[in-house]
Amino acid sequence: MSKPTEAVDLFLAGHACSQAVLAAYAPALGLDLDVATRIAAPFAAGMRLGEVCGAATGAFMVLGLALCTEDCIVREGRATIAAAISEFAGKFQERCGSLDCPDIIDCDVRTPEGVKMALEKGLFVTKCAPAVRAACEILQDMLARDASLPSPTPPARV
């Protein structure tokens, strides 16, 4: 199964957008699935603050796991990930219209009324699931292209 399809299936089965994206890639990147879903949980619905879409933040986590090396603890070592995040953000904005959750789904899910409206209008299926798919398709393209980058040290299994 493709990563975009796997992530959308996870999302539609109940995972948050951030969890679905990270969970689809986690095992291949050496991260335990349970740990991945717990790490990504706070990032759903724009970090519960109506900020950057959880699908995008899940993708940022994937990029960090895939592209960061041991030298990511210093500024110079983060140059590759900074460029990748910038590229991803631009492509995600092109596909989804924004990086921010409320702009993508046309609803503010920070409030109970907003969540109710999103559920009634089916926005999680019609807006969020496509954002999850877009995040994974962009990741898929970037990771395939960046396969020529130096491989990061395989992370320890958590």
C-alpha positions in Angstrom: 0.0 0.0 0.0 1.3 3.5 -0.8 2.2 5.8 2.0 -0.5 8.4 1.0 -3.2 5.7 1.0 -1.9 4.3 4.2 -2.0 7.7 5.9 -5.5 8.5 4.6 -6.7 5.1 5.8 -5.2 5.7 9.3 -6.8 9.2 9.3 -10.2 7.9 8.3 -9.9 5.1 11.0 -9.5 7.6 13.7 -5.9 8.8 13.8 -5.4 12.6 13.9 -3.9 14.1 10.7 -0.5 14.6 12.3 -0.5 11.0 13.6 -1.6 9.5 10.3 1.3 11.1 8.4 4.0 10.3 10.9 2.6 6.8 11.5 2.6 5.9 7.8 6.4 6.6 7.6 7.5 5.8 11.2 8.4 2.1 10.9 10.5 2.6 7.8 12.4 5.4 9.6 13.0 3.3 12.7 10.4 4.8 15.0 8.0 2.6 16.9 4.4 3.1 15.7 3.0 3.6 19.2 5.7 6.2 20.0 5.1 7.9 16.7 1.3 8.3 17.4 2.0 9.6 20.9 4.6 12.1 19.7 2.3 13.4 16.9 -0.9 13.6 18.9 -0.5 17.2 20.2 0.0 18.5 16.6 -3.5 17.7 15.3 -5.8 20.6 14.4 -2.9 23.0 14.1 -1.5 22.1 17.5 -5.0 22.6 18.9 -4.4 26.3 18.4 -5.6 26.7 14.8 -2.0 27.0 13.6 0.0 24.9 11.1 -2.0 21.9 9.8 -1.3 18.7 11.5 -0.7 16.9 8.2 2.1 19.4 7.5 3.6 19.1 11.0 3.5 15.3 10.7 5.4 15.7 7.4 7.9 18.0 9.1 8.6 15.2 11.6 9.0 12.7 8.8 11.5 15.0 7.1 13.4 15.4 10.3 13.7 11.6 10.8 14.6 11.0 7.1 17.0 13.8 6.5 18.6 14.9 9.7 22.0 13.5 10.6 24.0 13.5 13.8 25.1 17.0 13.1 21.5 18.4 13.3 22.3 19.6 16.9 24.2 22.6 15.4 22.9 25.3 13.2 25.0 24.3 10.2 23.8 20.8 10.5 20.2 21.9 10.2 20.6 23.5 6.8 19.3 20.5 4.9 16.2 20.2 7.0 15.6 23.9 6.9 15.6 23.8 3.1 13.4 20.7 3.0 10.8 22.3 5.3 10.7 25.4 3.2 10.3 23.4 0.0 7.6 21.2 1.6 5.7 24.3 3.0 5.7 25.9 -0.5 4.4 22.8 -2.2 1.8 22.1 0.5 0.5 25.7 0.3 0.2 25.3 -3.4 -1.8 22.1 -3.1 -3.9 23.0 0.0 -4.2 26.8 -0.2 -2.6 27.4 3.1 -0.4 25.9 5.8 -2.9 26.9 8.6 -5.6 24.4 9.6 -8.6 26.8 9.8 -7.8 28.2 6.3 -7.5 24.7 4.8 -10.8 23.4 6.2 -12.7 26.7 6.3 -13.6 26.2 9.9 -12.1 26.9 13.3 -11.9 23.6 15.2 -10.5 25.2 18.4 -14.0 25.5 19.7 -16.7 22.9 20.3 -19.0 24.8 17.9 -16.3 24.6 15.2 -15.8 20.9 15.7 -19.6 20.4 15.5 -19.7 22.4 12.3 -16.8 20.5 10.8 -18.4 17.2 11.6 -21.8 18.3 10.3 -20.3 19.5 7.0 -18.0 16.5 6.7 -14.9 18.7 6.5 -12.6 16.2 8.1 -13.3 13.9 5.2 -13.6 16.4 2.4 -10.8 18.8 3.5 -8.5 17.0 6.0 -8.2 13.7 4.3 -7.0 15.4 1.1 -4.5 17.4 3.1 -3.1 14.2 4.6 -2.8 12.7 1.1 -1.2 15.9 -0.2 1.4 15.9 2.6 2.3 12.3 1.9 2.5 12.7 -1.9 4.8 15.7 -1.4 6.9 13.7 1.0 7.0 10.7 -1.3 8.3 12.9 -4.1 10.8 14.7 -1.9 12.2 11.6 -0.3 12.5 9.8 -3.6 14.4 12.7 -5.1 16.5 13.2 -2.0 17.5 9.5 -1.9 20.9 10.7 -3.2 21.5 12.8 -0.1 23.9 11.2 2.4 21.9 8.7 4.5 21.3 9.7 8.1 22.6 7.4 10.7 19.8 4.9 11.3 17.9 6.1 14.5 17.9 3.8 17.5 14.6 2.0 17.9 12.5 3.7 20.5 
